[in-house]
Amino acid sequence: MVVKELNSIVSQRIEVTPSLVKLRVVPNGWELPDFKPGQYGVLGLPGSAPRSPFSDPEASQMDPEKIIMRAYSIASSSVAKEYIEFYIGLVRTGSLTPRLLNLKSGDKVWMGPKFKGMFTLSEVPSEFNLVLAATGTGVAPYISMIRSELAEGVRHRFAVIHGACHSTDLGYNDELKTLASANKNFTYLPILSHAQEEVIPWKGHEGFVQKLWTDGTLEKAWGLKPTPENTHVFLCGNPLMIESMLEMLAKEGFKKHSKKESGQVHTERFFVKL
Ligand SMILES: Cc1cc2nc3c(=O)[nH]c(=O)nc-3n(C[C@H](O)[C@H](O)[C@H](O)COP(=O)(O)OP(=O)(O)OC[C@H]3O[C@@H](n4cnc5c(N)ncnc54)[C@H](O)[C@@H]3O)c2cc1C
């Protein structure tokens, strides 16, 4: 077996919490290809790479030479392309995230030379409003869309609904709040599922992403009801949120978008529901 060379370098590691990091990665001696905001790359490390002290011990021995690879959405701008930023959450029992979370600036990592994926704005006509709903690290592709094009105000209205357990897990809170205060067309709605555990009482929304749709919070913020005629909805992250939103949106006439059939709902599942 040909052992893959660790072809990239971590240029910066930004720790959001011990279980959540932003990794900025640059290619070592090769050119970054173009990509569309919303697409994903592949990161890899060998079984010999050490695991984060915050993870669980490995259930079974990994081949020290074999590269463990997983997909990660790109959070950085497709225009600036100075580095590729990934937003990664620790799965304590996982194979790759305990190793990725242990990386420091200057460490080597494998990054796939091509970026892929259909979870992009390419097939959304510009006159549509956008709802970008995510749980946890699922906000990453929206950060790339915003940094690359949405911040320039090309859409009528757009909203990020970000569900997380705790306020410390809202890794792009400052950037999104600043954008919302500077841009009338942008609505940022963070919502916490474990708000009662906050050290400093949380004054924002409590519950799950779906609530902000059903209780009319988004409609009130926009002054307009999102319908299939005026809005496309993106759903990213936890499959439970995605299934629940799909069911709810279907009742309001929204259809899933696919290669074969055009619709208004676009989905990216980060893992399989067990
Ligand atoms: C297109 C795409 C884009 C992705 N983008 C991102 C991203 O931007 N950031 C990110 O952190 N992850 C992202 N993921 C998930 C990522 O690919 C890995 O699945 C994840 O990091 C876990 O890898 P692991 O090797 O540590 O765990 P594994 O050893 O692969 O998984 C262990 C177990 O944990 C479950 N699991 C996996 N992920 C989670 C999770 N987040 N929460 C709870 N259980 C989980 C798996 O179903 C499995 O049963 C993306 C996945 C896809 C398909």
The ligand as a Gaussian input file, in Angstrom:
#p B3LYP/6-31G(d) Opt

LIG

0 1
 C      -20.302000      16.264000       3.568000
 C      -19.868000      16.219000       5.015000
 C      -19.349000      17.345000       5.608000
 C      -18.966000      17.310000       6.948000
 N      -18.496000      18.462000       7.528000
 C      -18.161000      18.464000       8.840000
 C      -17.706000      19.664000       9.473000
 O      -17.625000      20.733000       8.851000
 N      -17.358000      19.604000      10.785000
 C      -17.444000      18.428000      11.503000
 O      -17.081000      18.447000      12.692000
 N      -17.881000      17.288000      10.923000
 C      -18.218000      17.271000       9.624000
 N      -18.636000      16.111000       9.026000
 C      -18.581000      14.848000       9.808000
 C      -17.178000      14.213000       9.643000
 O      -17.009000      13.759000       8.308000
 C      -16.977000      13.000000      10.581000
 O      -18.016000      12.084000      10.409000
 C      -16.908000      13.414000      12.046000
 O      -15.903000      14.395000      12.230000
 C      -16.609000      12.204000      12.945000
 O      -15.398000      11.620000      12.551000
 P      -14.648000      10.602000      13.520000
 O      -13.679000       9.806000      12.679000
 O      -14.067000      11.275000      14.704000
 O      -15.802000       9.661000      14.039000
 P      -16.190000       8.230000      13.452000
 O      -15.213000       7.224000      13.964000
 O      -16.372000       8.328000      11.984000
 O      -17.653000       8.073000      14.074000
 C      -17.927000       7.499000      15.301000
 C      -19.454000       7.491000      15.526000
 O      -19.920000       8.820000      15.853000
 C      -21.017000       9.192000      14.999000
 N      -20.815000      10.603000      14.679000
 C      -20.082000      11.126000      13.682000
 N      -20.119000      12.480000      13.722000
 C      -20.882000      12.804000      14.768000
 C      -21.290000      14.041000      15.320000
 N      -20.926000      15.235000      14.804000
 N      -22.065000      14.017000      16.430000
 C      -22.462000      12.841000      16.976000
 N      -22.112000      11.618000      16.481000
 C      -21.329000      11.610000      15.392000
 C      -20.893000       8.333000      13.758000
 O      -22.186000       8.118000      13.184000
 C      -20.291000       7.052000      14.310000
 O      -21.298000       6.209000      14.803000
 C      -19.067000      16.112000       7.699000
 C      -19.592000      14.963000       7.074000
 C      -19.992000      15.021000       5.768000
 C      -20.561000      13.769000       5.143000

